[in-house]
């Protein structure tokens, strides 16, 4: 990876593809070519895909913060990784992926590897609250459990 700007461009392209999909679903539904239940399934799967994409982006951003360019002045890694691939091995600790959500987890993890957990600790509280609501929504869709559904009803306005 060449840096934070390249990551942003890469993920912006992926999000644009998801939005294009949603636009096609809305068009098909309004034309009568797709019923409401099928549209709901597509909306749910697109939402889950968007959340997974965000989680992947968090990992990539953390890897870049540790292994890549310094970014903003004052942000620096407090560990030295031999390579991005080796750092991912350490980060994932033998697992196929690292679970960085809820957002508090990425902050806790980042504090182990970069000064003051930057850039993750600079995310405003309002955005952290929105990310929490996204996580509750994701859990309600993905798990379909009474617990996840009740948590969604209580914590998502």
N, C-alpha and C positions, 0 to 999 in steps of 0.2 A: 504494500500500500504506500502511496506517496504522501499521505497526510490527511488531516481533518477535512480539508475542502473536498478532496476526492471521495472520502466516505460520505460526506453530505450529498454530493452529486449522485453517487451510487444509490443511496437510500431514497433520495428524492425521486429518482427514476422508478424505483420499485413501488413507491407510494402512488406515483402517477398512474402506473399500470393498474393498481387496485382501484383507484378512483375511476379509471376508464371502464373497468369491469362493472362497477356499481352503476355507472351511467347507462351501460348497455342493459343491465337488469331492469332499471327504472323504465327505459324505453320499451323493452319487451313486455313488461307488466302493463304499462299504459296502453300499449297496442293490443292487449289481450292475448299475447303470445306466451305469457307466463302467469301462472296462478299465484295467489298471495302466499300460499304455503311454500311453494318452491322458491319464491322470492325471499321469504324469511330465511330459508336454509342457506341461500346464497349470501344474504347479508351476514348471517352468523359465521359462516365459513370465512368470509372476507374479513370480518372483525378479528377472528382468531388468527388468521394469517397476518394481519396488520400488527397484532400484539407480538406474535412470534418474530416478525421482522424487527420490531422495536427492541426486543430482547437481544436479538442477534447484533443489532447496531450498538447496544450498550457494551457488549463484549468487544466488538471491534474498536469502539472508542477507547475502552480501557487499555486494550493492547496498544493502540496508537499512542496513548498518553504515556505508557511505559517505554515502548520500543521505538517510537517515531520521533517526529519533530517536537520541539519544545512547546509549541503553541504560544499562548500568551506569556508575556514576561512574568517571571516568578513561578510559573508552573514547571515542575521538574520531577522526574522519577527519583524515588529514593532507593530503588534497586536497579541493578544492571542485568538485563537479560541478554543471553547470547544471540537470540533471534526471536522473531515473533512466534514461530512454531514452538520453540522451547518454552517460551513464556506461556503459551496456551496450554501446554502440558502441565506446567506448574499451576496455572490458574484453575484448570479443570480437575486437578487432583485425581486423575485416573478415570474420570467420567467422560461421557460423550459431549457434555456441555456443562456450562456453569450456570446456576440458577441465580440470576441477578435481580429478580423481582420478588417481592415488592421492592420499590426503589431504595428503601433503607439498606437493602443488601448490597446494592452496587456502591453505595456510599461507604459502608463498612469495609467492603472489599478494596475499594480504591484507596482508602486510607492506609492500607498495608503496603501499597506500591508507589503512590505519588503523594507529593507534599499536600497535606491538608485535604486529601481526597479530591483534588481538583481534576477536572472541571465539574465533577458531579455535585460537590457540596455547594456550588454557586447557583444551582437550580433554585428558582424562587419557590417559596412555600405554596403559593397558589398552583404552580405547575405540579408540585409533588402531590398536592391534594387531588388534582385531576388524574394523575397517574394512579393513585390509590383507587379512585373510582373506576378507572379502566380495568384494574386488576380484579376488583369485585365483580364487574360485569363479565370479564373473561371467565372467572371461576364459576359464575352462575350458568354461563353457556356451556362451558367445557365439562363441568361435573354433574350438573342437573340434580344436585343433592338438595335436601331440605335445608341443610346448614348453609350452603353457598347461596341458595335462593333467598333465605331469610337475611343473611348478611347483606346481600345486594339491596333488598328492600329497605333495610335500615340505613345503610351508608351511602346509597346513591340517590340523590334527589330526583 
